[in-house]
Amino acid sequence: MMMMKNDPVWPWPRILAHRGGGTLAPENTVAGLRCGMAAGFRAIEFDVMLARDGVPVVLHDPGLGRTVRGSGSVFEHDARDLAAMDAGSWFGPAFAGEPVPLFDAFARLCMAHGIWMNIEIKPAPGYERETGRTVAQMTAALFADALTSGDPAALPLLSSFSNVALAAAQAAAPILPRACLISALGADWQTRAQALGARAIHTNHLHLSQQQARAVKDAGYGLFCYTVNDAGRARELLAWGVDAFCTDRIDLITPDFA
């Protein structure tokens, strides 16, 4: 069941599976997505970056070696080569051969199953503008029908730590909602959000205070936290007015937790 709030600032699900399967499956893979779905999740956070040929792929790390067998940088390989690499063996033998997903196919699979998406744009240094533009253009094309409805609840949410990437996304597809990723909220968080036309602030819950949470909400922004793996902390954040969060512990914190 997709849990929504009656809140126009955050009209999206409240509990998201972090990178798909959390701690139960390899991150940012189709196997991870299916694991999250099997646990009842209908909302996911995942990461997108560009391969050398400019094709977006679903990956978190700019370097190979942790979740994908290989060496060097993601940006030294074309997308079709990355798609042939093993992104599952690091997690366990049952996932050996799990490929790196192409963003287009991964997003279409989410759409086919009614999975809401928080798409984090993760550009390589020097490719911020290109990455933000490409991801926004492809997302807008996928959601062309929903864009005409004017209903933000029907759209995915783009987020990034990169101001340049978010600005490029804003220029390429201004109707797509955006969120500023800020690890720890400083004095300039609202200035940044206003400049980028953001609807929400995404922040590390470990650095968030109740006072800061109230300031974000009072300013009219949605507030999302990553990555919340303790049920007690999750309840505390929701009591503070946090709108949503992602979790690795999809076995412990269920989609209807809120």
LINVENWO-V48939 format. One record per helix or strand. SS is the DSSP state (H for helix, E for strand). FROM is the first residue (numbers start at 1). TO is the last residue. If there is no record, write none. Layout:
ss:SS from:FROM to:TO
ss:SS from:FROM to:TO
//
This chain:
ss:E from:15 to:18
ss:H from:22 to:24
ss:H from:30 to:38
ss:E from:43 to:50
ss:E from:56 to:58
ss:E from:63 to:63
ss:E from:73 to:73
ss:H from:74 to:76
ss:H from:79 to:83
ss:H from:93 to:95
ss:E from:102 to:102
ss:H from:103 to:112
ss:E from:116 to:121
ss:H from:128 to:142
ss:H from:144 to:149
ss:H from:152 to:154
ss:E from:157 to:160
ss:H from:163 to:172
ss:E from:177 to:182
ss:H from:189 to:195
ss:E from:200 to:204
ss:H from:205 to:207
ss:H from:210 to:218
ss:E from:222 to:226
ss:H from:231 to:240
ss:E from:244 to:247
//
